[in-house]
Amino acid sequence: MAAWVLLAAPAAGGELSVRLEVAPTGDGAEAPYARAVLHVGNAGAAGIERVRLRPSAGGPAVEQALTVPPGQEAAADVPLPAISPVQRYEVTALSAAGEAVGTAGAEITWPADRVAADAFLDDSYDVWRDAGAGWPARTRRTAVLVVALFVLAAAGLLFIRRAPVRLGAVVVLAAGAAGLIGRVVLPAAGAALRAHRYRLVRFDGAGGVRGDSFAVLSARRTTTVRRRTATLPYPVYPDRQAAADDGAVVIPAERAIRLTLRPGRVRIIRPAWWEHPRATAVPRRGRARRGPDGLTVETDGFTRRALLIADDRVWPLAPLAGRARFTVPTDRAELIWAFLAGPGGRDWDDRSRRLLDYWRVRHQRAGEVYLIEPAGAGVEDVTSMQVVRLVGAAAPASAPASAPAASRQAADD
């Protein structure tokens, strides 16, 4: 496929010139980033050691090492977030000390197969929108108690008639309250940053498997964080406005992302860690057949309580061992929301429910039958779930209106 050089825009004074061109197709290891070749000309007096490219329409900036002495030119391959077919990037040249020595703009037109807007812009994660880090109830109660004691003690100071003594007592009381907050309230609040990893393993029922992992980050106060994975991380935004407001910086050479978390805002970073399902998951297979008596299922056994799901209907299953064959009556199905709200939902904590909702929005297909198994407890900051699509189940004549009509394609970790 031909690669076209588009716009080169020099900075003020003509000290920096840049242009971008589409690089030859790679092996896909950096997906959903698209590879480009950046050419930089340095007509200034200061040397360039790094460049930062930020999409003007929003998305993460990319910081790349590139040495360009004064009066010379250089080029480097750079993975960029191709969120739009035509994108303009603001290129900032940085010195060895990290100071900006010039800026310029460059525009590039991506081939249709390189644009990955769906990877960066995805509202499937809206189920975590209200999962921001808040102050624990115990901390709030402790803070209220400290304030109440302080008010009572301050009121008692009014009975001290001598002004110097009263002033000294106020100083002692204030110091005591500050010490109490520092030693009791703040430690009870725990860390300001909350990071939880999710892992979803999906089996197609015929031996194939796909992985899906991401981290959900939030903070109680403005915090700058840095995360590394074995593959190139990338943020996911609910919409283009959120992408436009982002200040994240991706550093490909370190497979790292640096971003600022603000109170009340949840950030999604993919992938969560390096763990490819093909190397770790035991293949799971299964079939389902619709009959007059209900659904007949043949599948590998599972060791924990699982759910059989078809559209918005669910059948809770007891643990099995080895290969199993069973039939579930159609009239015994429960609406999934009623099941989760009842006694059967006790095995599903808040994080598992959110992961289930995410799978339904992003991956579930109307008319398909699935076997879903939440992972057992083991790692405190990880929630996992396995889903087996049962092949051979004919779709019903009409699916419930609330059932997802189609799935979204998910990228492998």
Secondary structure, 3 states (H helix, E strand, C coil): CCCCCCEEECCHHHCEEEEEEECCCCCCCCCCEEEEEEEEEECCCCCEEEEEEEECCCCCEEEEEEEECCCEEEEEEEEEECCCCEEEEEEEEECCCCCEEEEEEEEEECCHHHCCHHHHECHHHHHHCCCCCCCCHHHHHHHHHHHHHHHHHHHHHHHCCCHHHHHHHHHHHHHHHHHHHHHHHHHHHCCCEEEEEEEEEEECEECCEEEEEEEEEEECCCEEEEEECCCCCEEEECCHHHHHCCCCEEEHHHCEEEEEECCCCCEEEECCCCCCHHHHCCCCEEEEEEECCEEEEEECCCCCCEEEEECCEEEEECCCCCCEEEEECHHHCEEHHHHHHCHHHHHCCHHHHHHHHHHHHHCCCCCCEEEEEECCCCCCCEEEEEEEEEECCCCCCCCCCCCCCCCCCCCCC
